[in-house]
């Protein structure tokens, strides 16, 4: 499967869920063609890691930009 440029997530990228709050930003920790592991800060202040399918995510900023 070939992903378009916006779906080729890389560690360090900032993303958000397409159907979620635009204010809830997450950092990509690891990515493959089928799963993107994202980290965000939970309501208790701890880092939470959750896997998402790439088609559910929107790129906000590339790592380093």
N, C-alpha and C positions, 0 to 999 in steps of 0.2 A: 504494500500500500504506500503510495507516495502522498505525503502531506503537503499542503500549500504552505507558503512562507509563514503565514500567521499561525499555523498549527505546529510548526517545528519549535517547540518550546525547549529552552536550554536552562540549566541550573543558573539561578540568580535572576531570571526574568520575573517581573511582577505581572500577576494575572488576577482575574476576577471571574466569578461564575457568570455565565450569560444570563441566567435566570435568578440571580441573587442581588443583593444590595450592591450598588456601584461603589459604596464606601468600604466594602469588605475586600481588602486587597490581600493577596497571598504571594509568597515567594516560592518559585519552583526549586525543589531540592534535587529531583531526578526526573528524567522523562524518557519515554519510549514511544513507539507509534501507537500503543494501546492504553498507556497509563501515564499520568503525570502526578508525581508526589509533590504536594504543596504544603507549606508550613504557614501557619498564621497564629496570632495570639488569641487565645480563648478568653472567655469572660472572667476566668479565674487568674488571668495574667500569665498563664503557662503557654508554652509553644505546643501547638497541636499539629500533627502531621496527618494528612488525609490524601488518599489516592482519588483521582478523577479521570474520566475519559477526556482526551484532548478536545473532542467536539463540544464539551460543556464549558470550555474556558475561552476567555478573551484575553489577548495580550494587551497589557497596559504600557509596559516599558521593557525594553531589552536590557539585560544585565550590562552595567557599565555606562548607561546613557541616562 
